[in-house]
Amino acid sequence: MENKGIIYSVSGPVVVATDVNGKMFDVVRVGNLGLVGEIIKIVDNKSTIQVYEDTSGLKPGEPVYSTGKPLSVELGPGLLKSIYDGIQRPLDVIKSETGDFIVRGASAPPLDENKEWDFKPILKEGDEVNQGYIIGEVQETELIVHKIMVPEGVKGIIKEIKEGKFKVSDTVCIIENEKNDYEIKLKQIWPVRKARRVFLKFAPEIPLITGQRVIDSFFPVAKGGTVAVPGPFGSGKTVIQHQLSKWSDADITVYVGCGERGNEMTEILTTFPELQDPKSGKPLMEKTILIANTSNMPVAAREASIYTGVTIAEYYRDMGYDVALMADSTSRWAEALREISGRLEEMPGEEGYPAYLGRRISEFYERSGNAQIIPEDDRVGSVTLIGAVSPPGGDLSDPVVQNTLRVTRVFWALDASLASRRHFPSINWLNSYSLYLDSLSGWFKNNVDPKWMDVHSLMMSTLQKEAELQEIVQLVGYDSLPEKQKNILDIARVIREDFLQQNAFDDIDTYCSIKKQYEMLMIIKTLNDYQEKAIDSGRKVSQTSALPVRAKISRMKEVKEEDFEKFYNDIIKEIADEYGTIIEGVQNV
């Protein structure tokens, strides 16, 4: 390598070197071991480098080499089913070479350089192409067809295009224009800090269906949307992200474990290969990419892991896929920024975080969106960003939480008290919100039922009234309430226990289709309507709550999807019959 410099000083993950002759954000190899680092500051002939590996043992005088290129990822067939660290080193490959622990300075190609892929062109010689055009396809997994695209800045006429089996570094197409001939390979390289450009971003009008009732029915997120999931330790952030990774209707899932405990990533690594995609029945790993940067890995690599994940997500979005990225958690990423900033002796902002924390968080979430990729065709893809935040003690005034809430449009407020009562998902329905409700209402009305928003409003208002009545109950007691208010408490309990509560470990309850969710809500609405009629006719809530149909309603989430339509019709009839009998009995008396 050229551009050789010398280490001047070492301070944790930050190294200062002289005479490196590199540019800002260039990747460098540091020391005799060749540790991976990135230039983050240049003053005179001194370059400050954040090193993505353990720097213990480095000493002044060791060499530093600049690669002359920014931190980049390789994008091509073979990404799916892979497990990377924060700087896209394939952990399974490194394990086979060095053992269970990553040796410092270890590296391996992100994509398998020896595997041959079956490339099928969809364009022909003489076709005129521009950046973003799809020139051919590779069947990457049984679920996903990998589209080979013309890289950014390349346009011209196809001079040659091949068909057959190729490695990722092989040339499959040559594009010529007035200036140069460009060789197109199965892989391309992209700097992680640069967002991939699109032609047009659309308003968020299609929901990301997750199969989690409290999310889909109460606080939905749009495809291409942004979500903040803050909560204290043990409140279920990771469980929610695991559920969304397993069951959301995104075509591809990128899961970034950013500074979390190793056992949480281990759970993903052990469970995902055994899980099946609900739509195809194939293993879930066929559409998943894992980036593992756990708490015992070098702190600087946490910052890179977020950008690595979102760059891979954008790449598959450009093919026309809907991608969901789970970042767990952005608090650990922000702590990495804080440590690096402290080592650089920068002026600290609130609670010691760097003053540019808000800008960095905004830049990350701005890479979401539902977009048309190029003007020449109607290819549309999306990146949905779901970021867990782990504020100390669950303090929502934490700078990371507040800066995240400024840029995200969905807030799933996790509640430790709900988690301690074993109510999962522990999303507090009084504190959470979704700013996508208005834009998604048209989809729900057209694809589920025209009365969707009316039912949603009724359920939310019932839960809000229950919270108000709970304060009165603590003062005067339940028995002092009028029957109408007792009914509100009764229906709210049904909503909480029989609808919102969902068992992630139950084979039936772990996923609930949007059609079943609506029918469950309609059962509760019908129950409420008949209870109000019974109260108007003189019956008490204590009498109606003892009816046999109530026991069946409490078990409705245990009914399988294929049996639910029959169950729904039967239960609506039973509610009408049983309540009609007691209402008629009162009137006859």
BELPETA-V783691 format. One line per field, one symbol per residue. ss: DSSP state (A for helix, B for strand, O for the rest). psi: psi as a letter, one per 40 degrees, with the letter a starting at -180 (. if undefined). burial: # if it has 16 or more other C-alpha atoms within 10 Angstrom, else .. A space follows every 10 residues. Layout:
BEGIN
ss: ???
psi: ???
burial: ???
END
This chain:
BEGIN
ss: OOOBBBBBBB BOOBBBBBOO OOOOOBBBBB OOOOBBBBBB BBBOOBBBBB BOOOOOOOOO OOBBBBBBBB OBBBBOOOOO OOBBOOOOOB AAAAAAAAOO OOOOOOOOOO OOOOOOBBBB BOOOOOOBBO OOOBBBBBBO OOOOBBBBBO OOOOOBBBBB BOOBBBOOOO BBBBBBOOOO BBBBBOOBBB BOOOOOOOOB BBOOOOBOOO OOAAAAAAOO OBOOOBBBBB OOOOOOAAAA AAAAAAAOOO OBBBBBBBOO OAAAAAAAAA AAAAOBOOOO OOBAAAABBB BBBOOOOOOA AAAAAAAAAA AAAAAAAAOO OBBBBBBBOA AAAAAAAAAA AAAOOOOBOA AAOBOOAAAA AAAAAOOOBB BBOOOOOOOB BBBBBBBBBO OAAAOOOOAA AAAAAAAOOB BOOBOAAAAA OOOOOOBOOO OOBBOOAAAA AAAAAAAOOO OAAAAAAAAA AAAAAAAAAA AAAAAAOAAA OOAAAAAAAA AAAAAAAAAA OOOOOOOOOO OOOAAAAAAA AAAAAAAAAA AAAAAAOOOO AAAAOOOAAA AAAAOAAAOO AAAAAAAAAA AAAAAAAAAA AAAAAAAAO
psi: iafhahhdih gbehhhiifd fiiheihihh idefihihhe hhhbehhhhh heiheheiii eiihhheeii hiihhahedi eihiadffhh dddddddead hhhheiiihd iheehhihhh ieiiheihii heiheiihgd iddhhhhhih ihehiahhdh hiiahiidei heihhiaddi hhhhidiihh hdehhhiidh hiihehihhe ehddddddgi iiheaihhgi iiheefdddd ddddddeifi dihhhhggei iddddddddd dddeiihddd eiideefihh hhgieeihdd eddddddddd ddddddddee ihhhhhhgie dddddddddd dddefihiah feiidedddd dddddeeaih ihdieeiehh iihhhhhihg ihefheeidd ddddddeieh hghhhddddd efhihfhhed diiheeddde ddddddecid eddddddddd dddddddddd dddddeidee iidddddddd dddddddedd hhheehdded hhiddddddd dddddddddd ddddddeeii ddddeeiddd dddeedeehi deeddddddd dddddddddd dddddddd.
burial: ...#####.# .######### ########## #..####### .#...##### #####..##. .#######.# ########## ########## #.##...... ....#.#..# ##....#.## #..#...### .#######.# #.#..##### #..######. ##...####. ######.... ##.#####.# ###.##.#.. #..####### ########## ########## ##..###### ########## ########## ...##..#.. .#...##... .######### ####..#### ########## ########## ########## ########## ##.#...... ..##..##.. ##.##.#### ####.....# ########## #..#.#.### #.###.#### ######.##. ..#######. .###.##..# ####...... .##.#...## .##..#..#. .......... ..#..##### #####..### ####....## ##.#.##### #####.##.# ##.##...## #..#....## ..#..##... #..#..##.. ##.##..##. .##......
END
